[in-house]
Amino acid sequence: RKEVEQDPGPFNVPEGATVAFNCTYSNSASQSFFWYRQDCRKEPKLLMSVYSSGNEDGRFTAQLNRASQYISLLIRDSKLSDSATYLCVVDLSLSGGYNKLIFGAGTRLAVHP
Amino acid sequence: DGGITQSPKYLFRKEGQNVTLSCEQNLNHDAMYWYRQDPGQGLRLIYYSQIVNDFQKGDIAEGYSVSREKKESFPLTVTSAQKNPTAFYLCASSIEGSNQPQHFGDGTRLSIL
Protein backbone atom coordinates (compact mmCIF):
# COMPACT_ATOMS: atom_id res chain seq x y z
CA ARG A 1 0.00 0.00 0.00
CA LYS A 2 1.34 3.45 -0.90
CA GLU A 3 1.96 5.82 1.99
CA VAL A 4 -0.20 8.51 0.39
CA GLU A 5 -2.83 7.59 -2.19
CA GLN A 6 -4.75 9.88 -4.48
CA ASP A 7 -7.11 9.36 -7.40
CA PRO A 8 -4.97 10.41 -10.39
CA GLY A 9 -7.94 11.80 -12.32
CA PRO A 10 -8.17 13.70 -14.54
CA PHE A 11 -11.20 15.48 -13.23
CA ASN A 12 -12.74 17.42 -16.12
CA VAL A 13 -15.21 20.01 -14.85
CA PRO A 14 -16.90 23.12 -16.27
CA GLU A 15 -16.20 26.57 -14.91
CA GLY A 16 -18.24 27.26 -11.80
CA ALA A 17 -18.40 23.63 -10.73
CA THR A 18 -17.58 22.33 -7.28
CA VAL A 19 -15.01 19.55 -7.21
CA ALA A 20 -13.63 17.44 -4.37
CA PHE A 21 -10.37 15.52 -4.13
CA ASN A 22 -9.69 12.79 -1.62
CA CYS A 23 -6.47 11.43 -0.21
CA THR A 24 -5.71 8.58 2.19
CA TYR A 25 -2.53 8.03 4.16
CA SER A 26 -1.19 4.92 5.82
CA ASN A 27 0.89 6.16 8.76
CA SER A 28 -1.29 6.95 11.76
CA ALA A 29 1.64 8.83 13.36
CA SER A 30 1.43 11.57 10.74
CA GLN A 31 1.17 14.99 12.32
CA SER A 32 0.81 17.59 9.61
CA PHE A 33 -0.93 17.68 6.28
CA PHE A 34 -0.77 19.96 3.28
CA TRP A 35 -2.19 20.46 -0.17
CA TYR A 36 0.19 21.65 -2.86
CA ARG A 37 -0.64 22.76 -6.36
CA GLN A 38 1.64 21.89 -9.27
CA ASP A 39 1.24 23.39 -12.73
CA CYS A 40 2.53 21.48 -15.74
CA ARG A 41 6.35 21.33 -15.73
CA LYS A 42 6.56 23.68 -12.73
CA GLU A 43 7.45 23.30 -9.09
CA PRO A 44 4.86 22.45 -6.42
CA LYS A 45 3.49 25.45 -4.53
CA LEU A 46 1.88 25.33 -1.12
CA LEU A 47 -1.88 25.78 -1.45
CA MET A 48 -2.87 25.31 2.16
CA SER A 49 -2.11 23.48 5.35
CA VAL A 50 -4.81 21.17 6.70
CA TYR A 51 -5.85 21.53 10.32
CA SER A 52 -7.76 19.07 12.48
CA SER A 53 -10.81 21.28 12.66
CA GLY A 54 -10.88 21.83 8.93
CA ASN A 55 -10.00 25.14 7.33
CA GLU A 56 -11.08 27.37 4.53
CA ASP A 57 -9.22 29.80 2.30
CA GLY A 58 -11.53 31.56 -0.11
CA ARG A 59 -12.95 28.99 -2.51
CA PHE A 60 -10.82 26.18 -1.05
CA THR A 61 -11.78 24.03 1.94
CA ALA A 62 -9.59 21.32 3.46
CA GLN A 63 -10.81 18.64 5.82
CA LEU A 64 -8.95 16.06 7.90
CA ASN A 65 -10.36 12.85 9.34
CA ARG A 66 -7.69 11.29 11.54
CA ALA A 67 -9.79 8.25 12.46
CA SER A 68 -10.17 7.29 8.82
CA GLN A 69 -6.75 8.67 7.82
CA TYR A 70 -8.36 10.69 5.11
CA ILE A 71 -7.86 14.24 3.81
CA SER A 72 -10.02 16.14 1.35
CA LEU A 73 -9.85 19.33 -0.68
CA LEU A 74 -12.99 21.03 -1.95
CA ILE A 75 -12.83 23.70 -4.63
CA ARG A 76 -15.96 25.80 -5.15
CA ASP A 77 -16.78 27.93 -8.18
CA SER A 78 -13.93 26.47 -10.26
CA LYS A 79 -11.95 28.84 -12.44
CA LEU A 80 -9.98 28.05 -15.59
CA SER A 81 -6.87 29.02 -13.62
CA ASP A 82 -7.51 26.20 -11.13
CA SER A 83 -6.43 23.68 -13.78
CA ALA A 84 -3.39 21.97 -12.30
CA THR A 85 -2.32 18.86 -10.42
CA TYR A 86 -3.11 18.86 -6.70
CA LEU A 87 -0.68 17.03 -4.44
CA CYS A 88 -1.67 15.63 -1.08
CA VAL A 89 1.28 15.80 1.32
CA VAL A 90 1.70 14.17 4.72
CA ASP A 91 4.37 15.00 7.32
CA LEU A 92 5.81 12.09 9.27
CA SER A 93 7.57 14.33 11.83
CA LEU A 94 10.51 12.06 12.51
CA SER A 95 12.63 12.37 15.65
CA GLY A 96 15.18 15.17 15.84
CA GLY A 97 12.76 17.77 14.52
CA TYR A 98 13.06 16.71 10.93
CA ASN A 99 9.83 16.73 9.00
CA LYS A 100 9.76 14.10 6.28
CA LEU A 101 7.11 14.97 3.74
CA ILE A 102 5.50 12.16 1.78
CA PHE A 103 3.95 13.30 -1.49
CA GLY A 104 1.03 11.71 -3.25
CA ALA A 105 1.31 11.35 -7.01
CA GLY A 106 -1.35 14.02 -7.46
CA THR A 107 -4.84 14.48 -8.86
CA ARG A 108 -5.12 16.31 -12.13
CA LEU A 109 -7.89 18.90 -12.55
CA ALA A 110 -8.92 20.36 -15.90
CA VAL A 111 -11.48 23.17 -15.81
CA HIS A 112 -13.11 23.95 -19.16
CA PRO A 113 -15.21 26.92 -20.33
CA ASP B 1 12.72 38.93 -3.07
CA GLY B 2 13.32 35.89 -0.85
CA GLY B 3 13.29 32.55 -2.56
CA ILE B 4 15.02 29.43 -3.77
CA THR B 5 17.01 29.51 -6.99
CA GLN B 6 17.90 26.41 -8.93
CA SER B 7 20.22 26.33 -11.91
CA PRO B 8 20.40 25.42 -14.65
CA LYS B 9 16.78 24.96 -15.73
CA TYR B 10 17.80 22.32 -18.28
CA LEU B 11 20.85 20.06 -18.19
CA PHE B 12 22.09 17.30 -20.45
CA ARG B 13 24.42 14.59 -19.23
CA LYS B 14 26.69 12.43 -21.30
CA GLU B 15 27.19 8.83 -20.30
CA GLY B 16 29.86 8.47 -17.62
CA GLN B 17 29.71 12.14 -16.69
CA ASN B 18 29.02 13.66 -13.28
CA VAL B 19 26.86 16.77 -13.27
CA THR B 20 26.08 19.21 -10.45
CA LEU B 21 22.77 20.96 -9.88
CA SER B 22 22.82 24.20 -7.95
CA CYS B 23 20.36 25.24 -5.24
CA GLU B 24 20.61 28.54 -3.37
CA GLN B 25 18.15 30.03 -0.89
CA ASN B 26 17.98 33.42 0.83
CA LEU B 27 15.10 32.56 3.14
CA ASN B 28 17.42 31.88 6.08
CA HIS B 29 16.01 28.35 6.29
CA ASP B 30 18.04 25.76 8.16
CA ALA B 31 16.67 22.69 6.38
CA MET B 32 17.13 21.92 2.70
CA TYR B 33 16.03 18.96 0.58
CA TRP B 34 16.47 17.41 -2.84
CA TYR B 35 13.69 15.52 -4.57
CA ARG B 36 13.33 13.73 -7.84
CA GLN B 37 10.04 13.64 -9.78
CA ASP B 38 9.33 11.17 -12.56
CA PRO B 39 6.22 11.44 -14.78
CA GLY B 40 3.05 10.31 -13.02
CA GLN B 41 4.83 9.78 -9.72
CA GLY B 42 5.09 11.63 -6.48
CA LEU B 43 8.25 13.38 -5.37
CA ARG B 44 10.91 11.09 -3.92
CA LEU B 45 13.48 12.31 -1.40
CA ILE B 46 17.13 12.01 -2.42
CA TYR B 47 19.00 13.83 0.39
CA TYR B 48 18.23 16.31 3.10
CA SER B 49 20.20 18.57 5.40
CA GLN B 50 19.06 20.09 8.68
CA ILE B 51 22.16 22.18 9.39
CA VAL B 52 25.42 23.24 7.79
CA ASN B 53 28.00 20.47 7.37
CA ASP B 54 25.43 17.75 7.99
CA PHE B 55 23.20 15.83 5.60
CA GLN B 56 21.32 12.55 5.52
CA LYS B 57 20.33 10.09 2.81
CA GLY B 58 16.72 10.03 1.74
CA ASP B 59 14.88 7.18 0.08
CA ILE B 60 16.78 7.11 -3.22
CA ALA B 61 20.31 8.40 -2.47
CA GLU B 62 22.25 5.86 -4.55
CA GLY B 63 24.09 7.52 -7.41
CA TYR B 64 23.83 11.00 -5.89
CA SER B 65 25.98 13.10 -3.58
CA VAL B 66 25.51 16.45 -1.81
CA SER B 67 27.39 18.97 0.29
CA ARG B 68 26.27 21.66 2.71
CA GLU B 69 29.19 23.98 3.30
CA LYS B 70 27.01 27.09 3.58
CA LYS B 71 23.54 27.59 4.97
CA GLU B 72 22.36 29.10 1.69
CA SER B 73 23.65 26.42 -0.63
CA PHE B 74 22.89 22.70 -1.11
CA PRO B 75 24.29 21.45 -4.45
CA LEU B 76 23.41 17.99 -5.76
CA THR B 77 25.80 15.93 -7.88
CA VAL B 78 24.34 13.27 -10.12
CA THR B 79 27.15 10.77 -10.57
CA SER B 80 27.77 8.31 -13.35
CA ALA B 81 26.58 5.59 -10.96
CA GLN B 82 23.01 6.88 -11.33
CA LYS B 83 21.90 4.81 -14.32
CA ASN B 84 18.53 6.45 -14.84
CA PRO B 85 19.08 10.16 -14.13
CA THR B 86 16.46 11.59 -16.50
CA ALA B 87 13.97 13.37 -14.24
CA PHE B 88 12.79 16.69 -12.86
CA TYR B 89 14.91 17.63 -9.82
CA LEU B 90 13.45 19.88 -7.16
CA CYS B 91 15.22 21.58 -4.29
CA ALA B 92 13.24 22.71 -1.26
CA SER B 93 13.85 24.41 2.05
CA SER B 94 11.98 24.87 5.28
CA ILE B 95 12.21 26.30 8.75
CA GLU B 96 13.66 23.57 10.93
CA GLY B 97 11.21 21.64 13.01
CA SER B 98 8.18 19.49 12.51
CA ASN B 99 4.92 20.70 11.05
CA GLN B 100 6.65 23.07 8.65
CA PRO B 101 5.77 23.15 4.96
CA GLN B 102 8.57 23.08 2.43
CA HIS B 103 9.05 25.67 -0.29
CA PHE B 104 10.44 24.74 -3.68
CA GLY B 105 12.76 26.14 -6.30
CA ASP B 106 11.59 26.03 -9.90
CA GLY B 107 13.47 22.84 -10.71
CA THR B 108 16.09 21.46 -13.07
CA ARG B 109 15.23 19.06 -15.89
CA LEU B 110 18.03 16.58 -16.48
CA SER B 111 18.23 14.45 -19.61
CA ILE B 112 20.68 11.93 -21.01
CA LEU B 113 22.43 12.77 -24.27
Interface residues (C-beta under 8 A of the other chain):
Chain A: V4 P8 Q31 S32 F34 R41 K42 E43 P44 K45 L46 S49 L87 D91 S93 G96 G97 Y98 N99 K100 L101 I102 F103 G104 A105 G106
Chain B: A31 Y35 G40 Q41 G42 L43 L45 Y48 Q50 Q56 F88 L90 S94 E96 G97 S98 N99 Q100 P101 Q102 H103 F104 G105 D106 G107 R109
